[in-house]
Structure formats: structure tokens, C-alpha cells
Amino acid sequence: MSYREVWVQVPLFPLKVIKSKLKKNKKMAVEYYKILIDIFVIFVISVILFGLSYFLILKQYDVEKVSTYECGFDPFSDSREVFEVRFYLVAILFTIFDLEIMFLFPWSVSLFCLDYFGLIAMFIFLFVLIVGFLYEWMKGALDWE
């Protein structure tokens, strides 16, 4: 089959294809409708609860309630003070390494089903993770001086 023959078989209007498949399989469409109805009901309930909590609660503002809270102490400085860049750097590093570690959980669950290819791929992944961690450590990104 040539490239041109394959291109001719691609439908230009995918909605028609989806509608025809849904007509063939009514059971699948009904299951999706149930999910959409659940999402709609959840959305309506959350909007109603938010509206009730916003309009029915008495709003009492006093000095203590709107003041900056720092663990029971008086505020040391303005709450809109500029943070040091190190806080953002540590937050970004934590996010990156946390997401990379998250990939270990599915791998550990399916470890006995994988061949040597899965094992070698994960060792390469861990090697890159460790090299990145050592690089950040050597650059001093984790030092607080």
C-alpha cells in the first residue's frame, strides 16, 4: 500500500467517523453519558455549596482577623517582602526530583513483568537522576551558608 493510498483512507471529517462508531456501539456511548452526567452533577453541587457558603456566612472583619499571621507572633516585617532566589531554586529542584522519583513507583510495581530492557532503562534513568543531583550539589545550589 503506497503513501497516497493511505492518505486517501484518512477521513477528512473525524466527527462523522466518531458519530458512526457511536451509532455502532450504543453501550459505549451510554457509559460516557453517565460519566458526563456525574461531572455535571458534581459541578452543580460544588457551585451551590460555594454560593451558599459565600452568601450565608456572616462576615465579621476585625483587626486580628485581617492581620498577618506568623505562628502567633507579631509580624516581623511586611508580608509582601521579596524572597531570596534560593527558596525558588529549592522549590524547583524539589519539584523536578519529586516528579522523577514518581516514575519509580510504576516501574517497581511492574518490575517482575519487565525484561532486561526495563531494568536497563530504569538504571539509565536513575543514573541521569543521580548525575543531576550531584551536579546541583557541586554547584552549591543546596548550600544555605
N, C-alpha and C positions, 0 to 999 in steps of 0.2 A: 504494500500500500504506500503510495507516494505521499509526499508532504501536502500536495494540492488536494488529494482525495480526503485526507484527514481534515484539512481546513474547511472543506465544503460540508463535512458532517457536523462541525461545531455549530450549535444553534445560535442565531443572532439575537433571539429574544428569550433569555433564560427564564423569564416569568411564565411563558407558555409551557415550557418544559416542566417547571415546578408544578404548575396547575394540573398538567396532565398526569404527573406522578401522584399528586394528591388525590386525584379522582380515582386512580387505580388502587390506592391504598387508603381507604377512608379511616381505618382504625388508627393509623399513624396520625392523621390529621386531628382526630378526636382527642388523642393523647396530648397533642400540642395545644389544643384549645383549653384543656384542663389546666395546663401549666400557665397559659396566658391569663385565665380567669383567676388562678391563685395569685399571680403577680398583681393583677388589678385590685383584688380584694386586700392584699397586704398594703398596697399603696394607699387605698382609700382609708383603711383603718389607721395608718400612720398619720395621714393628713388630718383626720378627725381628732386623734389624740393630741397632736401638736396644736391644733386650733383650740381645743378645749383647755389645754394647759396654758396657752397664751392669754386667752380671754377671761378665764375664770379665776386665776390666781391673783390675789391682792398684791399689788406692787408697793412695797414699803422701802423707800430708799433712806438710808441714814449714813452718817459719816463712816461708821465702822464697816458697813456692808460694801461700800464702793471704794474703800481704801485698798491699797496694795497689801497683799498678804504674804508674809515671809515667815512661815512656821511659828506664828505667834509673836514674833519680834516686830518692833517698829521698823519700817523700811530704812535701809541704809542709804539708798540713793534712788534716783529716778528709775522707774521700771522700764523705761524705753532706752536704757543705756546700751551702747553698742557692745556686742560680744566680741571676744577675741576670735581670730580666724581659727585657732586651734580647736575650738568647740565644734565648728562646722566640719573641719577636717576629720576629727574623730567620728562625728556622726556619719559622714560619707563613708569612711573606712569601715565602720561597723555595718552599715547597710550593705556594702559590697561583699564583705566576708560572710555576713549572715545569709545573704542570698546564695552565695557559693556553697556554704555548708548545707543549705536547704536541699541542694541536689544530691547530697549523700543519702538522704532518707529513702527515696525510691530505689536507689541503687542497692542499699543494704537489704531492702525487702525482697528484691528480685535477684539477689546475688547468686542463689543456688540455681537459678534458671539460665544465667548468662554463661557463655563460654569464656575462653581466654580473652576474646576480643573485648568483652565488657570489663574484665578485670584490668587489662592493659589500658583501656580508655580511661578508667577511673584513676589509675595510678598516674597517668599523664595529667589529668585534671588536678589531682592533689599536688603534683609536682609544680604546676603553674601557680596554684594557690600558695604553696609554701614559698616559692621564689618571690611572689608579690609581697607576702608578709615580711620576708627577710629584707626586701628592698625598702619597704616603708620603715622598718625598724632601723636599718642602717642609715637612712636619710634623716632620722631623728623625728619623724612625724609623731611618734608615740611618747616622746620625752616631754615632761612638763616643766623642767628646770626649776 
